[in-house]
């Protein structure tokens, strides 16, 4: 998640060079990209740690579907 924050800070710095509607749109896009990166990091963390089923991305539900 630290990477998402770093990318966000760089994007915000780029947005500061713009004016008016372009700046607001840039900031909105930067925030959306940060949120998407954070959500993706959370999904990857759940998959890596085993999630609620304790078996990674497969899970018990997927294991039962043979």
FENKADA-V661734 format. One record per residue. RES is the residue in three letters. PSI is psi in whole degrees, -180 to 180 (999 if undefined). NEAR is the number of other C-alpha atoms within 10 Angstrom. Layout:
res->{RES | RES}
psi->{PSI | PSI}
near->{NEAR | NEAR}
//
This chain:
res->{UNK | UNK | UNK | UNK | UNK | UNK | UNK | UNK | UNK | UNK | UNK | UNK | UNK | UNK | UNK | UNK | UNK | UNK | UNK | UNK | UNK | UNK | UNK | UNK | UNK | UNK | UNK | UNK | UNK | UNK | UNK | UNK | UNK | UNK | UNK | UNK | UNK | UNK | UNK | UNK | UNK | UNK | UNK | UNK | UNK | UNK | UNK | UNK | UNK | UNK | UNK | UNK | UNK | UNK | UNK | UNK | UNK | UNK | UNK | UNK | UNK | UNK | UNK | UNK | UNK | UNK}
psi->{-23 | -34 | -41 | -41 | -39 | -44 | -37 | -44 | -40 | -43 | -41 | -39 | -39 | -37 | -32 | -20 | -17 | 169 | 153 | -135 | -35 | -39 | -45 | -41 | -41 | -45 | -40 | -44 | -38 | -43 | -41 | -41 | -39 | -46 | -40 | -41 | -39 | -43 | -43 | -41 | -39 | -41 | -45 | -36 | -43 | -44 | -41 | -33 | -5 | -6 | -160 | -18 | -12 | 14 | 30 | -148 | -23 | -53 | 167 | -34 | -43 | -33 | -30 | -12 | 73 | 999}
near->{14 | 8 | 12 | 16 | 15 | 12 | 16 | 21 | 15 | 11 | 18 | 18 | 12 | 14 | 19 | 13 | 9 | 14 | 11 | 7 | 9 | 13 | 16 | 14 | 14 | 18 | 20 | 14 | 16 | 20 | 18 | 13 | 16 | 21 | 16 | 13 | 18 | 17 | 13 | 13 | 15 | 13 | 13 | 15 | 13 | 15 | 17 | 13 | 13 | 15 | 16 | 12 | 12 | 14 | 16 | 16 | 17 | 14 | 15 | 13 | 9 | 10 | 9 | 8 | 6 | 4}
//
